[in-house]
């Protein structure tokens, strides 16, 4: 099972060629995309970019191509956007993906699957190895929010409400 920390969908790298900081940030994004074996093309012509050139000012980074038998889980956590890819033809990788799914569910995270058009999402209640993309969002966990509230509530000291002149 491969772990890749990349955004799943296509994105653009834009920069101002006259701004040194912009160029450096764009170059770092370009290098990261190359390390992740992503397709990088010129925005206007759709031709592959052979090397980073500060004067180009714009590239499109395309999502990582996966085989028809590969699927992925995404988790948004403290490390960022974590993507775990597994091949459904490999039983061990599918079992590892199921274990990761169960681990996230045990944390109280909610699982969602992305629709075929890439925009619609639906909540899922069980591991389905045929779903193209399964992702989790820790921001929507009720269990963690409740436990944090209870811990905070313990630190609050209640004082009786009194009115002047009453005994």
Secondary structure, 3 states (H helix, E strand, C coil): CEEECCCCCCEEEECCCCCHHHHHHHHHHHHHHHHCCCCEEECCCCCECCCCCCCCCEEEECCCCCCCCEEEEEEEECCEEEEEEEECCCHHHHHHHHHHHHHHHHCCCEEEEECCCCCCEEEECCCCCCCCEEEEEHHHCHHHHHHHHHHHHHCCCCCCCCCCCCC
